[in-house]
Amino acid sequence: MKFDLDAMSLKELKTLQAQVSKKIEDFEERKKREALAAIKEQAQAMGYTLADLVDVAPVKKRKSAKPKYANPENSAETWTGRGRRPRWVDAALKAGKSLDDLAI
């Protein structure tokens, strides 16, 4: 199938582009499913499940840290002491306060 791209309107070109993108996406998904099926079949032939062969550690979720410091001028602004210091902490430190002064 040949297309005379020079003779096509912008709308036709964009429609063609969308169709091509969709076909590429469908093709890649189909190939992934085929590869996964082949891998599962091979693992099963060897007496394993795919999960047996893939060593995936469960993702551990950390609890959010409790705030250790609060802005004395606005108690809604807090900081856990982790990560980048908020501007209000920097401002308080420049004003001569210490982190102990901001502790909750």
Sequence and secondary structure as in RCSB ss.txt:
>XXXX:A:sequence
MKFDLDAMSLKELKTLQAQVSKKIEDFEERKKREALAAIKEQAQAMGYTLADLVDVAPVKKRKSAKPKYANPENS
AETWTGRGRRPRWVDAALKAGKSLDDLAI
>XXXX:A:secstr
    GGGS HHHHHHHHHHHHHHHHHHHHHHHHHHHHHHHHHHHHTT  HHHH               EEETTEE
EEEE S SS  HHHHHHHHTT  HHHHB 
